[in-house]
Amino acid sequence: MDFFQQQQKAKQRTGLLVLYFCLAVIAVVVCVTTAVVLLLGMANIQLYPQNGTLLFNPVIYWTALGTFAVIVGGCLLKTWQLRKGGSALAEMLGGRLINASTTDQAERQLLNVVEEMSIASGIAVPQVYVMDQENTINAFAAGFRPSEAVIAVTRGSLDRFSRDELQAVIGHEFSHILNSDIRINLRMVAVLAGILAVGKIGEILLRSGSRSRRAYSSRSKNNGLPALGLALVVIGYVGLFFGRLIKAAISRQRELLADASAVQFTRNPAGLAGALIHIRNDGGSHLASSHAEDMSHMCFAPSIPMKLKQWLATHPSLDERLAALGPEWVARARARARQQDSSSPASASSVAPPEGAAGFAAGRGNNSASAAPSQQVGTVQQGDMAYAQQLLSALPGSIRSQAHTPEGARQVLFALVLAGSRADSTMLLARCKLADSQAFQSLTRAVRELGPETRLPLIDMALPSLKSQPRDSRRKLLADLERLCNADQHFSLFEWTLLALARQQLDDNAGRNRHTRFHRLGAVAQELQQLFSVLVWAGGASEAQAEALFRQHAGSLLPAARSLLPLSHCSSAKLFSAVDRLADLSPLLKGPIIDCAVDLAMADGTLKTAERELLRALSSLLECPLPPLFDRR
């Protein structure tokens, strides 16, 4: 199943979540109403039926309506708390955003692994959190869309994992990002909060009733708050049961898929096996946070102890996950557990993979030579990982360090614009009223000497350092970038790419949820006409060739009345607006657009660097990340 089918399946799981939620709401409402009726009966309060049936009694339907309001209110409250996406959830669990300029060796290694995986997959580098209070082994990814995802790991993971094991776990989490699991998982947190709200109110009533009884023991003989609270707590466990059942039904198989993807990304089953063995033998994965229940379905491994695992477990058992990597990993895990009392076990990643595991790793070879670009979306091939590692190692340490601080990242973005311009940089900075210095001129020269291949990775490395800046600072940066891009009276494809990616991740709407609005290409015909026209003219085609190229490659996706736009009608502002609307297309419709865009860019037989950057930026803006070597066919 390719990326777009996975995206569509994620949408279907959203529908399944709604169905399960409705059934759970009905069950909880019926339980609460029944409890109220029984308590009133025990208090000798008669409920006289109206119109011959008990259902029409005001007590019944007001109780049902009140319970429904509590559930919906709980959902809305949690949705508001998580409105900022994955970062809100990470902070809720006590996560600390890792400073990109950290000197902690374990944190530095984690950031390096995340950057490698981001460049190899084409995803914007996520913000990374560490949960310092959690000494067990776990991790999760969260967010509304790939470009705004965050990754969080526990301190226990950083302390115990080797680099291979850490890379495998990050690959697992990137699979959740690519397959849109993060979006449904974040929605599930809000939905299940409503189901559990009744039980929380019961706990409040129970405590309130107990205090009232102690303070007014002579007058509280008939105080019904403790009884009602106890009933709601019991009903809360009914909601908890349904909540866990919903999570198990939706997330269990996704974990096996993410394991398989992690092995495909890293080509190293021993790394993932080593991480699972650490959890199995070295302290487990349960979290101490009071929110561990809320997000148990999102973690790399179970975050809470679980009964009735066959029905309610959100993850396959560790032995089942190890067995999927190779038949001998379970035996190795058991043998290592027996050895722990007498000797210190070696890292699993330092042990050669058992027979069968290597075959699992190579089961999906590098088939990009025969795959269309859209079929490479959301994948990471061996060549992509090697490319990312080689590129990062070639970047000077001083530039990487500078990109990891807010002020340094700002200068790197400005330097990228100036390095691509033929105009004098001092004049451009003066025209935009931006500070100049000898150090900044040196940075611009260094960026220019690195070559165009490093421009997108530098953007991806710089933007996460700026996401946590105040809104006014981000607005000013975007305004300064736009002025600088226009200062030489020539707005290039790369400048459009840089500004589009910066807006996506830094403007006021960054991090917010987006919804599918268009389910047919005809609804966005004007936007497609604008995009394809830009790509035709960007390829340098003559006027005689341009119309033929447009018809040949874009004609099948557009109505007959839509023809190539003149170059004068292809402005950067119109392209920004067009791509923004195209991002709200149904997932299955985005694949043909990406294929057509690549065909237009390669119509002359070559793919220029600026065209490659534009295509990868387009894919990122459509939330369909292309790997760096996507054009090998």
Secondary structure as a PSIPRED ss2 file (coil, helix, strand):
# PSIPRED VFORMAT (PSIPRED V4.0)

   1 M C   1.000  0.000  0.000
   2 D C   1.000  0.000  0.000
   3 F H   0.000  1.000  0.000
   4 F H   0.000  1.000  0.000
   5 Q H   0.000  1.000  0.000
   6 Q H   0.000  1.000  0.000
   7 Q H   0.000  1.000  0.000
   8 Q H   0.000  1.000  0.000
   9 K H   0.000  1.000  0.000
  10 A H   0.000  1.000  0.000
  11 K H   0.000  1.000  0.000
  12 Q H   0.000  1.000  0.000
  13 R H   0.000  1.000  0.000
  14 T H   0.000  1.000  0.000
  15 G H   0.000  1.000  0.000
  16 L H   0.000  1.000  0.000
  17 L H   0.000  1.000  0.000
  18 V H   0.000  1.000  0.000
  19 L H   0.000  1.000  0.000
  20 Y H   0.000  1.000  0.000
  21 F H   0.000  1.000  0.000
  22 C H   0.000  1.000  0.000
  23 L H   0.000  1.000  0.000
  24 A H   0.000  1.000  0.000
  25 V H   0.000  1.000  0.000
  26 I H   0.000  1.000  0.000
  27 A H   0.000  1.000  0.000
  28 V H   0.000  1.000  0.000
  29 V H   0.000  1.000  0.000
  30 V H   0.000  1.000  0.000
  31 C H   0.000  1.000  0.000
  32 V H   0.000  1.000  0.000
  33 T H   0.000  1.000  0.000
  34 T H   0.000  1.000  0.000
  35 A H   0.000  1.000  0.000
  36 V H   0.000  1.000  0.000
  37 V H   0.000  1.000  0.000
  38 L H   0.000  1.000  0.000
  39 L H   0.000  1.000  0.000
  40 L H   0.000  1.000  0.000
  41 G H   0.000  1.000  0.000
  42 M H   0.000  1.000  0.000
  43 A C   1.000  0.000  0.000
  44 N C   1.000  0.000  0.000
  45 I C   1.000  0.000  0.000
  46 Q C   1.000  0.000  0.000
  47 L C   1.000  0.000  0.000
  48 Y C   1.000  0.000  0.000
  49 P C   1.000  0.000  0.000
  50 Q E   0.000  0.000  1.000
  51 N C   1.000  0.000  0.000
  52 G C   1.000  0.000  0.000
  53 T E   0.000  0.000  1.000
  54 L H   0.000  1.000  0.000
  55 L H   0.000  1.000  0.000
  56 F H   0.000  1.000  0.000
  57 N C   1.000  0.000  0.000
  58 P H   0.000  1.000  0.000
  59 V H   0.000  1.000  0.000
  60 I H   0.000  1.000  0.000
  61 Y H   0.000  1.000  0.000
  62 W H   0.000  1.000  0.000
  63 T H   0.000  1.000  0.000
  64 A H   0.000  1.000  0.000
  65 L H   0.000  1.000  0.000
  66 G H   0.000  1.000  0.000
  67 T H   0.000  1.000  0.000
  68 F H   0.000  1.000  0.000
  69 A H   0.000  1.000  0.000
  70 V H   0.000  1.000  0.000
  71 I H   0.000  1.000  0.000
  72 V H   0.000  1.000  0.000
  73 G H   0.000  1.000  0.000
  74 G H   0.000  1.000  0.000
  75 C H   0.000  1.000  0.000
  76 L H   0.000  1.000  0.000
  77 L H   0.000  1.000  0.000
  78 K H   0.000  1.000  0.000
  79 T H   0.000  1.000  0.000
  80 W H   0.000  1.000  0.000
  81 Q H   0.000  1.000  0.000
  82 L C   1.000  0.000  0.000
  83 R C   1.000  0.000  0.000
  84 K C   1.000  0.000  0.000
  85 G C   1.000  0.000  0.000
  86 G H   0.000  1.000  0.000
  87 S H   0.000  1.000  0.000
  88 A H   0.000  1.000  0.000
  89 L H   0.000  1.000  0.000
  90 A H   0.000  1.000  0.000
  91 E H   0.000  1.000  0.000
  92 M H   0.000  1.000  0.000
  93 L C   1.000  0.000  0.000
  94 G C   1.000  0.000  0.000
  95 G C   1.000  0.000  0.000
  96 R E   0.000  0.000  1.000
  97 L E   0.000  0.000  1.000
  98 I C   1.000  0.000  0.000
  99 N C   1.000  0.000  0.000
 100 A C   1.000  0.000  0.000
 101 S C   1.000  0.000  0.000
 102 T C   1.000  0.000  0.000
 103 T C   1.000  0.000  0.000
 104 D C   1.000  0.000  0.000
 105 Q H   0.000  1.000  0.000
 106 A H   0.000  1.000  0.000
 107 E H   0.000  1.000  0.000
 108 R H   0.000  1.000  0.000
 109 Q H   0.000  1.000  0.000
 110 L H   0.000  1.000  0.000
 111 L H   0.000  1.000  0.000
 112 N H   0.000  1.000  0.000
 113 V H   0.000  1.000  0.000
 114 V H   0.000  1.000  0.000
 115 E H   0.000  1.000  0.000
 116 E H   0.000  1.000  0.000
 117 M H   0.000  1.000  0.000
 118 S H   0.000  1.000  0.000
 119 I H   0.000  1.000  0.000
 120 A H   0.000  1.000  0.000
 121 S H   0.000  1.000  0.000
 122 G C   1.000  0.000  0.000
 123 I C   1.000  0.000  0.000
 124 A C   1.000  0.000  0.000
 125 V C   1.000  0.000  0.000
 126 P C   1.000  0.000  0.000
 127 Q E   0.000  0.000  1.000
 128 V E   0.000  0.000  1.000
 129 Y E   0.000  0.000  1.000
 130 V E   0.000  0.000  1.000
 131 M E   0.000  0.000  1.000
 132 D C   1.000  0.000  0.000
 133 Q C   1.000  0.000  0.000
 134 E C   1.000  0.000  0.000
 135 N C   1.000  0.000  0.000
 136 T C   1.000  0.000  0.000
 137 I C   1.000  0.000  0.000
 138 N C   1.000  0.000  0.000
 139 A E   0.000  0.000  1.000
 140 F E   0.000  0.000  1.000
 141 A E   0.000  0.000  1.000
 142 A E   0.000  0.000  1.000
 143 G C   1.000  0.000  0.000
 144 F C   1.000  0.000  0.000
 145 R C   1.000  0.000  0.000
 146 P H   0.000  1.000  0.000
 147 S H   0.000  1.000  0.000
 148 E H   0.000  1.000  0.000
 149 A C   1.000  0.000  0.000
 150 V E   0.000  0.000  1.000
 151 I E   0.000  0.000  1.000
 152 A E   0.000  0.000  1.000
 153 V E   0.000  0.000  1.000
 154 T E   0.000  0.000  1.000
 155 R H   0.000  1.000  0.000
 156 G H   0.000  1.000  0.000
 157 S H   0.000  1.000  0.000
 158 L H   0.000  1.000  0.000
 159 D H   0.000  1.000  0.000
 160 R H   0.000  1.000  0.000
 161 F C   1.000  0.000  0.000
 162 S C   1.000  0.000  0.000
 163 R H   0.000  1.000  0.000
 164 D H   0.000  1.000  0.000
 165 E H   0.000  1.000  0.000
 166 L H   0.000  1.000  0.000
 167 Q H   0.000  1.000  0.000
 168 A H   0.000  1.000  0.000
 169 V H   0.000  1.000  0.000
 170 I H   0.000  1.000  0.000
 171 G H   0.000  1.000  0.000
 172 H H   0.000  1.000  0.000
 173 E H   0.000  1.000  0.000
 174 F H   0.000  1.000  0.000
 175 S H   0.000  1.000  0.000
 176 H H   0.000  1.000  0.000
 177 I H   0.000  1.000  0.000
 178 L H   0.000  1.000  0.000
 179 N C   1.000  0.000  0.000
 180 S C   1.000  0.000  0.000
 181 D H   0.000  1.000  0.000
 182 I H   0.000  1.000  0.000
 183 R H   0.000  1.000  0.000
 184 I H   0.000  1.000  0.000
 185 N H   0.000  1.000  0.000
 186 L H   0.000  1.000  0.000
 187 R H   0.000  1.000  0.000
 188 M H   0.000  1.000  0.000
 189 V H   0.000  1.000  0.000
 190 A H   0.000  1.000  0.000
 191 V H   0.000  1.000  0.000
 192 L H   0.000  1.000  0.000
 193 A H   0.000  1.000  0.000
 194 G H   0.000  1.000  0.000
 195 I H   0.000  1.000  0.000
 196 L H   0.000  1.000  0.000
 197 A H   0.000  1.000  0.000
 198 V H   0.000  1.000  0.000
 199 G H   0.000  1.000  0.000
 200 K H   0.000  1.000  0.000
 201 I H   0.000  1.000  0.000
 202 G H   0.000  1.000  0.000
 203 E H   0.000  1.000  0.000
 204 I H   0.000  1.000  0.000
 205 L H   0.000  1.000  0.000
 206 L H   0.000  1.000  0.000
 207 R H   0.000  1.000  0.000
 208 S H   0.000  1.000  0.000
 209 G H   0.000  1.000  0.000
 210 S H   0.000  1.000  0.000
 211 R H   0.000  1.000  0.000
 212 S H   0.000  1.000  0.000
 213 R H   0.000  1.000  0.000
 214 R H   0.000  1.000  0.000
 215 A H   0.000  1.000  0.000
 216 Y C   1.000  0.000  0.000
 217 S C   1.000  0.000  0.000
 218 S C   1.000  0.000  0.000
 219 R C   1.000  0.000  0.000
 220 S C   1.000  0.000  0.000
 221 K C   1.000  0.000  0.000
 222 N C   1.000  0.000  0.000
 223 N C   1.000  0.000  0.000
 224 G C   1.000  0.000  0.000
 225 L H   0.000  1.000  0.000
 226 P H   0.000  1.000  0.000
 227 A H   0.000  1.000  0.000
 228 L H   0.000  1.000  0.000
 229 G H   0.000  1.000  0.000
 230 L H   0.000  1.000  0.000
 231 A H   0.000  1.000  0.000
 232 L H   0.000  1.000  0.000
 233 V H   0.000  1.000  0.000
 234 V H   0.000  1.000  0.000
 235 I H   0.000  1.000  0.000
 236 G H   0.000  1.000  0.000
 237 Y H   0.000  1.000  0.000
 238 V H   0.000  1.000  0.000
 239 G H   0.000  1.000  0.000
 240 L H   0.000  1.000  0.000
 241 F H   0.000  1.000  0.000
 242 F H   0.000  1.000  0.000
 243 G H   0.000  1.000  0.000
 244 R H   0.000  1.000  0.000
 245 L H   0.000  1.000  0.000
 246 I H   0.000  1.000  0.000
 247 K H   0.000  1.000  0.000
 248 A H   0.000  1.000  0.000
 249 A H   0.000  1.000  0.000
 250 I H   0.000  1.000  0.000
 251 S H   0.000  1.000  0.000
 252 R H   0.000  1.000  0.000
 253 Q H   0.000  1.000  0.000
 254 R H   0.000  1.000  0.000
 255 E H   0.000  1.000  0.000
 256 L H   0.000  1.000  0.000
 257 L H   0.000  1.000  0.000
 258 A H   0.000  1.000  0.000
 259 D H   0.000  1.000  0.000
 260 A H   0.000  1.000  0.000
 261 S H   0.000  1.000  0.000
 262 A H   0.000  1.000  0.000
 263 V H   0.000  1.000  0.000
 264 Q H   0.000  1.000  0.000
 265 F H   0.000  1.000  0.000
 266 T H   0.000  1.000  0.000
 267 R C   1.000  0.000  0.000
 268 N C   1.000  0.000  0.000
 269 P H   0.000  1.000  0.000
 270 A H   0.000  1.000  0.000
 271 G H   0.000  1.000  0.000
 272 L H   0.000  1.000  0.000
 273 A H   0.000  1.000  0.000
 274 G H   0.000  1.000  0.000
 275 A H   0.000  1.000  0.000
 276 L H   0.000  1.000  0.000
 277 I H   0.000  1.000  0.000
 278 H H   0.000  1.000  0.000
 279 I H   0.000  1.000  0.000
 280 R H   0.000  1.000  0.000
 281 N H   0.000  1.000  0.000
 282 D C   1.000  0.000  0.000
 283 G C   1.000  0.000  0.000
 284 G C   1.000  0.000  0.000
 285 S C   1.000  0.000  0.000
 286 H C   1.000  0.000  0.000
 287 L C   1.000  0.000  0.000
 288 A C   1.000  0.000  0.000
 289 S C   1.000  0.000  0.000
 290 S C   1.000  0.000  0.000
 291 H C   1.000  0.000  0.000
 292 A C   1.000  0.000  0.000
 293 E C   1.000  0.000  0.000
 294 D C   1.000  0.000  0.000
 295 M C   1.000  0.000  0.000
 296 S H   0.000  1.000  0.000
 297 H H   0.000  1.000  0.000
 298 M H   0.000  1.000  0.000
 299 C E   0.000  0.000  1.000
 300 F C   1.000  0.000  0.000
 301 A C   1.000  0.000  0.000
 302 P C   1.000  0.000  0.000
 303 S C   1.000  0.000  0.000
 304 I C   1.000  0.000  0.000
 305 P C   1.000  0.000  0.000
 306 M C   1.000  0.000  0.000
 307 K C   1.000  0.000  0.000
 308 L C   1.000  0.000  0.000
 309 K H   0.000  1.000  0.000
 310 Q H   0.000  1.000  0.000
 311 W H   0.000  1.000  0.000
 312 L H   0.000  1.000  0.000
 313 A C   1.000  0.000  0.000
 314 T C   1.000  0.000  0.000
 315 H C   1.000  0.000  0.000
 316 P C   1.000  0.000  0.000
 317 S C   1.000  0.000  0.000
 318 L H   0.000  1.000  0.000
 319 D H   0.000  1.000  0.000
 320 E H   0.000  1.000  0.000
 321 R H   0.000  1.000  0.000
 322 L H   0.000  1.000  0.000
 323 A H   0.000  1.000  0.000
 324 A H   0.000  1.000  0.000
 325 L H   0.000  1.000  0.000
 326 G C   1.000  0.000  0.000
 327 P C   1.000  0.000  0.000
 328 E C   1.000  0.000  0.000
 329 W H   0.000  1.000  0.000
 330 V H   0.000  1.000  0.000
 331 A H   0.000  1.000  0.000
 332 R H   0.000  1.000  0.000
 333 A H   0.000  1.000  0.000
 334 R H   0.000  1.000  0.000
 335 A H   0.000  1.000  0.000
 336 R H   0.000  1.000  0.000
 337 A H   0.000  1.000  0.000
 338 R H   0.000  1.000  0.000
 339 Q H   0.000  1.000  0.000
 340 Q C   1.000  0.000  0.000
 341 D C   1.000  0.000  0.000
 342 S C   1.000  0.000  0.000
 343 S C   1.000  0.000  0.000
 344 S C   1.000  0.000  0.000
 345 P C   1.000  0.000  0.000
 346 A C   1.000  0.000  0.000
 347 S C   1.000  0.000  0.000
 348 A H   0.000  1.000  0.000
 349 S H   0.000  1.000  0.000
 350 S H   0.000  1.000  0.000
 351 V C   1.000  0.000  0.000
 352 A C   1.000  0.000  0.000
 353 P C   1.000  0.000  0.000
 354 P C   1.000  0.000  0.000
 355 E C   1.000  0.000  0.000
 356 G C   1.000  0.000  0.000
 357 A H   0.000  1.000  0.000
 358 A H   0.000  1.000  0.000
 359 G H   0.000  1.000  0.000
 360 F H   0.000  1.000  0.000
 361 A H   0.000  1.000  0.000
 362 A C   1.000  0.000  0.000
 363 G C   1.000  0.000  0.000
 364 R C   1.000  0.000  0.000
 365 G C   1.000  0.000  0.000
 366 N C   1.000  0.000  0.000
 367 N C   1.000  0.000  0.000
 368 S H   0.000  1.000  0.000
 369 A H   0.000  1.000  0.000
 370 S H   0.000  1.000  0.000
 371 A C   1.000  0.000  0.000
 372 A C   1.000  0.000  0.000
 373 P H   0.000  1.000  0.000
 374 S H   0.000  1.000  0.000
 375 Q H   0.000  1.000  0.000
 376 Q H   0.000  1.000  0.000
 377 V C   1.000  0.000  0.000
 378 G C   1.000  0.000  0.000
 379 T C   1.000  0.000  0.000
 380 V C   1.000  0.000  0.000
 381 Q C   1.000  0.000  0.000
 382 Q H   0.000  1.000  0.000
 383 G H   0.000  1.000  0.000
 384 D H   0.000  1.000  0.000
 385 M H   0.000  1.000  0.000
 386 A H   0.000  1.000  0.000
 387 Y H   0.000  1.000  0.000
 388 A H   0.000  1.000  0.000
 389 Q H   0.000  1.000  0.000
 390 Q H   0.000  1.000  0.000
 391 L H   0.000  1.000  0.000
 392 L H   0.000  1.000  0.000
 393 S H   0.000  1.000  0.000
 394 A H   0.000  1.000  0.000
 395 L C   1.000  0.000  0.000
 396 P C   1.000  0.000  0.000
 397 G H   0.000  1.000  0.000
 398 S H   0.000  1.000  0.000
 399 I H   0.000  1.000  0.000
 400 R H   0.000  1.000  0.000
 401 S H   0.000  1.000  0.000
 402 Q H   0.000  1.000  0.000
 403 A H   0.000  1.000  0.000
 404 H C   1.000  0.000  0.000
 405 T C   1.000  0.000  0.000
 406 P H   0.000  1.000  0.000
 407 E H   0.000  1.000  0.000
 408 G H   0.000  1.000  0.000
 409 A H   0.000  1.000  0.000
 410 R H   0.000  1.000  0.000
 411 Q H   0.000  1.000  0.000
 412 V H   0.000  1.000  0.000
 413 L H   0.000  1.000  0.000
 414 F H   0.000  1.000  0.000
 415 A H   0.000  1.000  0.000
 416 L H   0.000  1.000  0.000
 417 V H   0.000  1.000  0.000
 418 L H   0.000  1.000  0.000
 419 A H   0.000  1.000  0.000
 420 G C   1.000  0.000  0.000
 421 S C   1.000  0.000  0.000
 422 R C   1.000  0.000  0.000
 423 A C   1.000  0.000  0.000
 424 D C   1.000  0.000  0.000
 425 S H   0.000  1.000  0.000
 426 T H   0.000  1.000  0.000
 427 M H   0.000  1.000  0.000
 428 L H   0.000  1.000  0.000
 429 L H   0.000  1.000  0.000
 430 A H   0.000  1.000  0.000
 431 R H   0.000  1.000  0.000
 432 C C   1.000  0.000  0.000
 433 K C   1.000  0.000  0.000
 434 L C   1.000  0.000  0.000
 435 A C   1.000  0.000  0.000
 436 D C   1.000  0.000  0.000
 437 S C   1.000  0.000  0.000
 438 Q H   0.000  1.000  0.000
 439 A H   0.000  1.000  0.000
 440 F H   0.000  1.000  0.000
 441 Q H   0.000  1.000  0.000
 442 S H   0.000  1.000  0.000
 443 L H   0.000  1.000  0.000
 444 T H   0.000  1.000  0.000
 445 R H   0.000  1.000  0.000
 446 A H   0.000  1.000  0.000
 447 V H   0.000  1.000  0.000
 448 R H   0.000  1.000  0.000
 449 E H   0.000  1.000  0.000
 450 L H   0.000  1.000  0.000
 451 G C   1.000  0.000  0.000
 452 P H   0.000  1.000  0.000
 453 E H   0.000  1.000  0.000
 454 T H   0.000  1.000  0.000
 455 R H   0.000  1.000  0.000
 456 L H   0.000  1.000  0.000
 457 P H   0.000  1.000  0.000
 458 L H   0.000  1.000  0.000
 459 I H   0.000  1.000  0.000
 460 D H   0.000  1.000  0.000
 461 M H   0.000  1.000  0.000
 462 A H   0.000  1.000  0.000
 463 L H   0.000  1.000  0.000
 464 P H   0.000  1.000  0.000
 465 S H   0.000  1.000  0.000
 466 L H   0.000  1.000  0.000
 467 K H   0.000  1.000  0.000
 468 S C   1.000  0.000  0.000
 469 Q C   1.000  0.000  0.000
 470 P C   1.000  0.000  0.000
 471 R H   0.000  1.000  0.000
 472 D H   0.000  1.000  0.000
 473 S H   0.000  1.000  0.000
 474 R H   0.000  1.000  0.000
 475 R H   0.000  1.000  0.000
 476 K H   0.000  1.000  0.000
 477 L H   0.000  1.000  0.000
 478 L H   0.000  1.000  0.000
 479 A H   0.000  1.000  0.000
 480 D H   0.000  1.000  0.000
 481 L H   0.000  1.000  0.000
 482 E H   0.000  1.000  0.000
 483 R H   0.000  1.000  0.000
 484 L H   0.000  1.000  0.000
 485 C H   0.000  1.000  0.000
 486 N H   0.000  1.000  0.000
 487 A C   1.000  0.000  0.000
 488 D C   1.000  0.000  0.000
 489 Q C   1.000  0.000  0.000
 490 H C   1.000  0.000  0.000
 491 F C   1.000  0.000  0.000
 492 S C   1.000  0.000  0.000
 493 L H   0.000  1.000  0.000
 494 F H   0.000  1.000  0.000
 495 E H   0.000  1.000  0.000
 496 W H   0.000  1.000  0.000
 497 T H   0.000  1.000  0.000
 498 L H   0.000  1.000  0.000
 499 L H   0.000  1.000  0.000
 500 A H   0.000  1.000  0.000
 501 L H   0.000  1.000  0.000
 502 A H   0.000  1.000  0.000
 503 R H   0.000  1.000  0.000
 504 Q H   0.000  1.000  0.000
 505 Q H   0.000  1.000  0.000
 506 L H   0.000  1.000  0.000
 507 D C   1.000  0.000  0.000
 508 D C   1.000  0.000  0.000
 509 N C   1.000  0.000  0.000
 510 A C   1.000  0.000  0.000
 511 G C   1.000  0.000  0.000
 512 R C   1.000  0.000  0.000
 513 N C   1.000  0.000  0.000
 514 R C   1.000  0.000  0.000
 515 H C   1.000  0.000  0.000
 516 T C   1.000  0.000  0.000
 517 R C   1.000  0.000  0.000
 518 F E   0.000  0.000  1.000
 519 H C   1.000  0.000  0.000
 520 R C   1.000  0.000  0.000
 521 L H   0.000  1.000  0.000
 522 G H   0.000  1.000  0.000
 523 A H   0.000  1.000  0.000
 524 V H   0.000  1.000  0.000
 525 A H   0.000  1.000  0.000
 526 Q H   0.000  1.000  0.000
 527 E H   0.000  1.000  0.000
 528 L H   0.000  1.000  0.000
 529 Q H   0.000  1.000  0.000
 530 Q H   0.000  1.000  0.000
 531 L H   0.000  1.000  0.000
 532 F H   0.000  1.000  0.000
 533 S H   0.000  1.000  0.000
 534 V H   0.000  1.000  0.000
 535 L H   0.000  1.000  0.000
 536 V H   0.000  1.000  0.000
 537 W H   0.000  1.000  0.000
 538 A H   0.000  1.000  0.000
 539 G C   1.000  0.000  0.000
 540 G C   1.000  0.000  0.000
 541 A C   1.000  0.000  0.000
 542 S C   1.000  0.000  0.000
 543 E H   0.000  1.000  0.000
 544 A H   0.000  1.000  0.000
 545 Q H   0.000  1.000  0.000
 546 A H   0.000  1.000  0.000
 547 E H   0.000  1.000  0.000
 548 A H   0.000  1.000  0.000
 549 L H   0.000  1.000  0.000
 550 F H   0.000  1.000  0.000
 551 R H   0.000  1.000  0.000
 552 Q H   0.000  1.000  0.000
 553 H H   0.000  1.000  0.000
 554 A H   0.000  1.000  0.000
 555 G H   0.000  1.000  0.000
 556 S H   0.000  1.000  0.000
 557 L H   0.000  1.000  0.000
 558 L C   1.000  0.000  0.000
 559 P C   1.000  0.000  0.000
 560 A C   1.000  0.000  0.000
 561 A C   1.000  0.000  0.000
 562 R C   1.000  0.000  0.000
 563 S C   1.000  0.000  0.000
 564 L C   1.000  0.000  0.000
 565 L C   1.000  0.000  0.000
 566 P C   1.000  0.000  0.000
 567 L H   0.000  1.000  0.000
 568 S H   0.000  1.000  0.000
 569 H H   0.000  1.000  0.000
 570 C C   1.000  0.000  0.000
 571 S C   1.000  0.000  0.000
 572 S H   0.000  1.000  0.000
 573 A H   0.000  1.000  0.000
 574 K H   0.000  1.000  0.000
 575 L H   0.000  1.000  0.000
 576 F H   0.000  1.000  0.000
 577 S H   0.000  1.000  0.000
 578 A H   0.000  1.000  0.000
 579 V H   0.000  1.000  0.000
 580 D H   0.000  1.000  0.000
 581 R H   0.000  1.000  0.000
 582 L H   0.000  1.000  0.000
 583 A C   1.000  0.000  0.000
 584 D C   1.000  0.000  0.000
 585 L E   0.000  0.000  1.000
 586 S C   1.000  0.000  0.000
 587 P H   0.000  1.000  0.000
 588 L H   0.000  1.000  0.000
 589 L H   0.000  1.000  0.000
 590 K H   0.000  1.000  0.000
 591 G H   0.000  1.000  0.000
 592 P H   0.000  1.000  0.000
 593 I H   0.000  1.000  0.000
 594 I H   0.000  1.000  0.000
 595 D H   0.000  1.000  0.000
 596 C H   0.000  1.000  0.000
 597 A H   0.000  1.000  0.000
 598 V H   0.000  1.000  0.000
 599 D H   0.000  1.000  0.000
 600 L H   0.000  1.000  0.000
 601 A H   0.000  1.000  0.000
 602 M C   1.000  0.000  0.000
 603 A C   1.000  0.000  0.000
 604 D C   1.000  0.000  0.000
 605 G C   1.000  0.000  0.000
 606 T C   1.000  0.000  0.000
 607 L C   1.000  0.000  0.000
 608 K C   1.000  0.000  0.000
 609 T H   0.000  1.000  0.000
 610 A H   0.000  1.000  0.000
 611 E H   0.000  1.000  0.000
 612 R H   0.000  1.000  0.000
 613 E H   0.000  1.000  0.000
 614 L H   0.000  1.000  0.000
 615 L H   0.000  1.000  0.000
 616 R H   0.000  1.000  0.000
 617 A H   0.000  1.000  0.000
 618 L H   0.000  1.000  0.000
 619 S H   0.000  1.000  0.000
 620 S H   0.000  1.000  0.000
 621 L H   0.000  1.000  0.000
 622 L C   1.000  0.000  0.000
 623 E C   1.000  0.000  0.000
 624 C C   1.000  0.000  0.000
 625 P C   1.000  0.000  0.000
 626 L C   1.000  0.000  0.000
 627 P C   1.000  0.000  0.000
 628 P C   1.000  0.000  0.000
 629 L C   1.000  0.000  0.000
 630 F C   1.000  0.000  0.000
 631 D C   1.000  0.000  0.000
 632 R C   1.000  0.000  0.000
 633 R C   1.000  0.000  0.000
